[in-house]
Amino acid sequence: MTPTDTSLAKAESFGPTPSPEQALFDMPDVWLGAMVPKRWARRAVTRNAIKRQIYNVSACFYDRLPVAAHVVRLRTTFDRKQFISATSEALKLAVRQELEQLFERAVRPEVSA
């Protein structure tokens, strides 16, 4: 979940400008999806626990997120030697801290240079 590239690109720089005819969603709202690949979290209980954390933390930021479809994707593994239990408090805390940093970055207004 922590990207290795710290540069932030504006969404407008990728692909064509959206138009109402191309809209995937009928209503203007904040949409959120969670992707936790088996590659990074082998046990289903771990994947489900991480997804629950994603949805719980995102609820705290919902009012401040831009109206768009957002996807949170696990990009690296959590070390099974460090987090032995799939539902340990240590894993929940680590996931929550990373998610809070991610969502803080997502809701932070862009600073013009």
Buried (B, 14 or more C-beta within 10 A) or exposed (E): BEEEEEEEEEEEEEEEEEEEEEEEEEEEEBBBEBEBEEEBBEEEEBBBBBBBBBEEBBEEBEEEBEEBEBEBEBEEEBEBEEBEEBEBEEBBEBBBEBBEEBBEEBEEEEEEE
